[in-house]
Amino acid sequence: MRGKLLDFGLFVCSALFTGLLFYSLTIMSPSSDDSPSFQSEQNHSQSDSY
């Protein structure tokens, strides 16, 4: 039981760490770099639905 709890804690910690890492990366990188790809993705999905 204790081993499972330890594994679960490690999993949660690693998940939180990776989430924070991606979060900081998205904040650090200029928004002008991210938005174009996001916009093009949205446009592609819209054209596909029609």
C-alpha positions in Angstrom: 0.0 0.0 0.0 2.8 2.4 0.9 4.7 1.7 -2.3 1.5 2.5 -4.3 1.1 5.7 -2.4 4.7 6.6 -3.1 4.4 5.8 -6.8 1.2 7.9 -7.0 2.9 10.8 -5.3 5.8 10.6 -7.7 3.4 10.5 -10.6 1.5 13.6 -9.4 4.7 15.5 -8.7 6.1 14.7 -12.2 2.8 15.6 -13.8 2.7 18.9 -11.9 6.4 19.6 -12.8 5.8 18.9 -16.6 2.7 21.1 -16.5 4.6 23.9 -14.9 7.4 23.5 -17.4 5.0 23.7 -20.4 3.2 26.6 -18.7 6.4 28.6 -18.2 7.5 27.8 -21.8 4.3 29.1 -23.3 4.6 32.3 -21.2 8.3 32.8 -21.9 7.9 32.4 -25.7 6.6 35.5 -27.5 2.8 35.3 -28.1 3.3 36.4 -31.7 5.2 33.1 -32.2 2.3 30.9 -30.8 -0.8 32.7 -32.2 -0.2 32.1 -35.9 0.0 28.4 -35.6 -3.1 28.3 -33.4 -5.0 30.5 -35.8 -4.1 28.3 -38.8 -5.1 25.2 -36.9 -8.5 26.8 -36.1 -9.0 27.7 -39.8 -8.1 24.2 -40.9 -10.6 22.7 -38.6 -13.3 25.1 -39.8 -12.7 24.4 -43.5 -12.8 20.6 -42.7 -16.2 20.8 -41.1 -17.8 22.5 -44.0 
